Amino acid sequence: MPQDIEYDELENGRGFWAHRGDMQIGEINIAIVGANRLIIESTRVDSEYDNTDVCKNLVRCVVELARAGGRKILCLCPRAQSVFNHCPEFDDVRLIQMAR
């Protein structure tokens, strides 16, 4: 995976974007529900980066935001849900726990 990928919060505060320089390569969109919940609505990663950690790192950005605010995350996005299913280290902020 290229080392020069950066992750920043979207200007509207409703997610994060992955980029190499000025070129956007991924984005995760969230909704803030009340004081204690975040919903991951959608995740997009350019096909060139499908077999990298870009999606996982975008989810990680939301996880860190949730942890900092004492919030829980609900995934409506299948791609983000898949990341949660494969990353037990994110379970502390998962609103609905899945049986393993």
C-alpha positions, 0 to 999 in steps of 0.5 A, spaced: 500 500 500 502 506 498 505 510 504 503 517 502 495 516 503 492 521 508 485 521 511 482 527 513 475 529 516 470 532 510 469 539 511 462 538 513 464 534 518 460 528 516 465 523 514 472 522 512 476 522 505 482 518 503 487 522 498 494 522 495 495 529 494 489 532 492 487 526 488 481 523 492 481 515 493 476 514 498 470 517 502 466 515 508 460 518 510 456 518 517 450 521 520 451 524 527 444 521 531 443 525 538 449 525 543 451 518 543 451 515 536 454 515 529 451 511 523 456 509 517 451 511 511 456 509 505 463 508 504 467 509 497 474 507 495 477 507 488 477 500 485 485 501 484 485 501 492 480 495 493 486 490 496 489 495 500 487 498 507 484 504 505 477 502 507 479 499 514 483 506 515 476 510 513 472 506 518 478 507 523 477 514 523 470 513 524 471 509 530 476 514 533 471 519 532 466 515 536 471 513 542 473 520 543 466 522 543 463 516 547 459 514 542 457 507 538 457 506 531 451 503 527 453 501 520 448 501 514 454 500 509 455 493 507 462 495 506 463 498 513 459 492 516 464 487 513 470 491 516 467 491 523 466 483 522 473 482 521 476 487 526 474 485 533 478 491 535 472 495 533 467 492 537 467 497 543 464 502 539 459 497 535 452 499 537 449 492 535 454 486 537 454 480 532 455 473 534 462 470 532 
